[in-house]
Amino acid sequence: MEDIGDVVDLGCFVGGSTARLAAGLAAGKRRAHLHAYDRFGCDEALKARLLYPAGIAPFEGTDTLPLVRKLLAPWQDRITLHPGQIQDTGWSGGPIELLFMDASKKVPLMDRMAQQFFPALIPGKSLVIQQDYLHWRTPWVPVQMEAMADWFTPVAFAPKDTVVFLNTRQIDEAALEAGQVARMTPNARLSALRRARKAGDSLGYGKRLAQSVQAMKANPDCEVAFKMQSPA
Ligand SMILES: C[S@@+](CC[C@H](N)C(=O)[O-])C[C@H]1O[C@@H](n2cnc3c(N)ncnc32)[C@H](O)[C@@H]1O
């Protein structure tokens, strides 16, 4: 990080990833501003499954914004929250130096986020952290990054499912066109996934994509993570 652009967190839930990013920026004495996007909503089932066991005090309603503001208070001066649907909010800022992606649970949204945020990346500098790259329920993430291999190269793997990419060329119309997974046939998606598997061998995660290949074969038309059926 050289403080030459902002940091964007796409899909921050109640701010866990945002807090980690903010703490890292503070520890590294970086001034970059952080933008966190989410719907900031949570139903009772999710509260019971994720929030209350983590020590969050029970609260009424679905709005998590008050909770998120409280949790992120230590870094409030460097964070802007963007409530709403990411695809409606988009990006109107300057260069993005670090883009963290954890909302690619549906193909159309993933494609839209690429169109909205990738053009702001700085070639040779910006990193894209793909939180769900190796998760079998979101095989379209490696498909998209492989389809855009002329513009991105993998540079790091962080267990369990995360792969980090360096943006190597200015994102232009050709890049955005190449990265539209919704327009790719099931066969083209599978081919890209197999190429991604090979490319991942150098960073030691290639074999992990075998499960994503199986998942895509078992669910060739599925574009929604929670509807994916396990291939096992
Ligand atoms: C797996 S959670 C993120 C977890 C978070 N990054 C963390 O580390 O704690 C995915 C988040 O993406 C958000 N999300 C998914 N689709 C969205 C959309 N279209 N607009 C806004 N937020 C969305 C969900 O509300 C959810 O909070």
The ligand as a MOL file (V3000), in Angstrom:
LIG
                    3D

  0  0  0     0  0            999 V3000
M  V30 BEGIN CTAB
M  V30 COUNTS 27 29 0 0 0
M  V30 BEGIN ATOM
M  V30 1 C -20.1960 -13.2680 3.7010 0
M  V30 2 S -20.9180 -11.7500 4.1390 0 CHG=1
M  V30 3 C -19.5600 -10.6810 4.3800 0
M  V30 4 C -18.7340 -10.9520 5.6040 0
M  V30 5 C -17.7350 -9.8520 5.9090 0
M  V30 6 N -16.9290 -9.5250 4.7500 0
M  V30 7 C -16.8530 -10.2410 7.0720 0
M  V30 8 O -15.6680 -10.5280 6.8480 0
M  V30 9 O -17.3430 -10.2570 8.1990 0 CHG=-1
M  V30 10 C -21.5350 -11.1400 2.6050 0
M  V30 11 C -22.2200 -9.8030 2.7210 0
M  V30 12 O -22.5250 -9.3450 1.4050 0
M  V30 13 C -23.7000 -8.5730 1.4890 0
M  V30 14 N -24.3210 -8.4870 0.1660 0
M  V30 15 C -24.5690 -9.5110 -0.6920 0
M  V30 16 N -25.1600 -9.0330 -1.8030 0
M  V30 17 C -25.2900 -7.6980 -1.6360 0
M  V30 18 C -25.8250 -6.6470 -2.4380 0
M  V30 19 N -26.3570 -6.9020 -3.6310 0
M  V30 20 N -25.7690 -5.3880 -1.9600 0
M  V30 21 C -25.2630 -5.1290 -0.7290 0
M  V30 22 N -24.7280 -6.0780 0.0700 0
M  V30 23 C -24.7520 -7.3400 -0.3800 0
M  V30 24 C -24.5770 -9.3130 2.4950 0
M  V30 25 O -25.5070 -8.4290 3.0840 0
M  V30 26 C -23.5380 -9.8420 3.4840 0
M  V30 27 O -23.4520 -9.0350 4.6230 0
M  V30 END ATOM
M  V30 BEGIN BOND
M  V30 1 1 1 2
M  V30 2 1 2 3
M  V30 3 1 2 10
M  V30 4 1 3 4
M  V30 5 1 4 5
M  V30 6 1 5 6
M  V30 7 1 5 7
M  V30 8 2 7 8
M  V30 9 1 7 9
M  V30 10 1 10 11
M  V30 11 1 11 12
M  V30 12 1 11 26
M  V30 13 1 12 13
M  V30 14 1 13 14
M  V30 15 1 13 24
M  V30 16 1 14 15
M  V30 17 1 14 23
M  V30 18 2 15 16
M  V30 19 1 16 17
M  V30 20 1 17 18
M  V30 21 2 17 23
M  V30 22 1 18 19
M  V30 23 2 18 20
M  V30 24 1 20 21
M  V30 25 2 21 22
M  V30 26 1 22 23
M  V30 27 1 24 25
M  V30 28 1 24 26
M  V30 29 1 26 27
M  V30 END BOND
M  V30 END CTAB
M  END
